[in-house]
Amino acid sequence: ATPQAPPTLDGGWPRVVKSSVGVITIYQPQLDDWDGHKLEFRAAVSVAEKEGAEPVYGVLWGSARTVVDRETRLVSFHDREFRKAAFPSAPQREAAWLEVMRKEVAPQARELALDRLASMLEVTEADRALRVLELHNDPPKIVFAKTPTILVYVDGGAAYRPIADTKL
């Protein structure tokens, strides 16, 4: 028999919520900022209006006040606020679905393992470090000729020698 993995402390991801518009699935969020008290995040979400229906995918932006319990190693989210939602394949439903998420999903107290939050913060910091790299996206020099030409690749310095049976 294969050993089963122990259940995660925080319930794992994705999180599924049954709502008045169908089943809302919230995938593991990506952190934008956390100062130890307030968390800013964005998460992929899907909404399936009926059982077995093809889900519609989108993004949800939000924030929450956090309380860290170091004994149980859990972070509790309170006063969650969903600010914005984007569903590119169903823009006409965005406002209605966001309102349902605000009323039916946000008030529920949620928890996240402190270790998972710490690893998510490491990813956020690594992304932030990559964003500050100075990149040079200067366009290449374009050479235009009105006569037939050929591109000659040169590796090293110029070596001038006559080519037999040519004027070159």
C-alpha positions in Angstrom: 0.0 0.0 0.0 1.2 3.5 -0.8 1.4 5.9 2.1 -1.0 8.8 1.8 0.3 12.3 2.3 -0.8 14.0 5.5 -3.6 16.5 5.0 -2.4 20.1 4.7 -2.8 22.3 7.7 -4.8 25.0 5.7 -7.0 22.8 3.5 -4.8 23.2 0.4 -5.8 24.7 -3.0 -7.9 25.2 -4.9 -10.8 26.3 -2.6 -14.3 25.5 -3.8 -17.4 27.6 -2.7 -20.9 26.8 -3.7 -22.8 30.1 -4.3 -26.0 31.4 -5.7 -24.5 31.6 -9.2 -22.9 28.2 -9.2 -19.6 26.8 -8.0 -16.8 29.3 -7.6 -13.3 27.9 -7.5 -10.5 30.1 -6.1 -6.9 29.0 -6.9 -3.8 29.7 -4.8 -3.4 33.4 -4.7 -0.3 35.4 -5.7 0.8 37.9 -3.2 1.3 41.5 -4.3 2.2 42.9 -0.8 2.1 42.0 2.9 3.2 44.3 5.7 2.5 41.7 8.4 -1.1 43.0 9.0 -2.6 43.7 5.5 -2.3 41.4 2.6 -2.8 42.4 -1.1 -3.3 39.5 -3.5 -4.7 38.3 -6.8 -6.0 34.9 -7.6 -7.2 32.9 -10.6 -10.9 32.0 -10.2 -13.4 30.0 -12.2 -17.2 30.1 -12.1 -19.3 27.1 -13.2 -22.9 28.1 -13.3 -24.3 24.6 -13.5 -23.1 21.1 -12.5 -20.8 19.8 -15.3 -20.8 23.1 -17.2 -17.6 24.4 -18.7 -16.1 26.9 -16.1 -15.4 30.5 -17.0 -11.9 31.6 -15.8 -10.9 35.0 -14.6 -8.8 36.9 -12.1 -9.8 38.3 -8.7 -7.9 41.1 -6.9 -8.4 41.7 -3.2 -7.0 42.5 0.2 -7.5 41.2 3.8 -6.4 41.9 7.3 -4.2 39.1 8.7 -3.7 37.6 12.2 -0.8 35.2 12.7 -1.1 32.4 15.2 2.5 31.2 15.7 1.4 28.2 17.9 -0.8 26.6 15.3 1.3 28.2 12.4 -1.8 29.5 10.8 -2.6 32.9 9.3 -6.3 34.0 9.5 -7.8 36.4 7.0 -10.4 38.9 8.3 -12.2 41.7 6.6 -11.5 40.3 3.1 -12.4 42.7 0.4 -12.6 41.8 -3.3 -11.9 45.0 -5.2 -12.0 43.9 -8.8 -12.6 40.8 -11.0 -11.9 40.3 -14.7 -13.4 37.5 -16.8 -12.2 38.1 -20.4 -14.5 35.5 -21.9 -17.6 36.9 -20.0 -17.2 40.6 -19.4 -20.9 41.1 -19.2 -21.1 38.9 -16.1 -18.0 40.4 -14.2 -20.0 42.9 -12.1 -22.6 40.4 -11.0 -20.1 37.7 -10.2 -17.9 40.1 -8.3 -20.9 41.1 -6.2 -21.7 37.5 -5.4 -18.1 36.9 -4.4 -18.2 39.9 -2.1 -21.4 38.8 -0.4 -21.0 35.0 -0.3 -17.3 34.3 -0.4 -15.5 37.2 1.3 -17.3 37.1 4.7 -16.2 33.5 5.3 -13.1 33.4 7.6 -10.2 31.7 5.8 -6.9 30.4 7.0 -3.6 29.8 5.3 -0.5 27.9 6.7 2.2 30.3 7.8 4.8 28.2 6.0 2.8 28.4 2.7 2.5 32.2 3.1 6.3 32.5 3.8 7.1 30.5 0.6 4.6 32.7 -1.4 6.4 35.8 -0.1 9.7 34.4 -1.2 8.3 34.0 -4.8 6.9 37.5 -4.6 10.3 38.9 -3.5 12.1 37.0 -6.3 9.7 38.4 -8.9 10.2 41.9 -7.5 14.0 41.4 -7.8 13.6 40.4 -11.5 11.4 43.4 -12.2 14.2 45.8 -11.2 16.8 44.4 -13.6 17.8 46.9 -16.2 16.9 45.6 -19.6 18.1 47.1 -22.9 15.4 46.7 -25.5 16.9 49.0 -28.1 15.7 48.1 -31.6 18.4 46.7 -33.9 20.0 48.8 -36.6 18.2 48.2 -39.9 20.2 48.3 -43.1 18.3 48.8 -46.3 19.7 48.3 -49.8 18.1 48.7 -53.2 20.5 46.2 -54.9 20.8 42.5 -54.2 23.0 41.8 -51.2 24.2 39.0 -49.1 24.9 38.9 -45.4 28.4 37.8 -44.6 29.1 36.6 -41.1 32.5 37.7 -39.8 34.0 36.1 -36.8 37.1 38.1 -35.7 39.0 40.9 -37.4 39.1 41.7 -41.1 41.5 39.6 -43.2 41.8 41.2 -46.7 43.0 38.9 -49.5 42.3 38.7 -53.2 39.7 36.2 -54.3 40.8 34.3 -57.5 38.9 35.0 -60.7 37.1 38.0 -59.2 37.6 41.7 -58.7 37.1 41.1 -54.9 
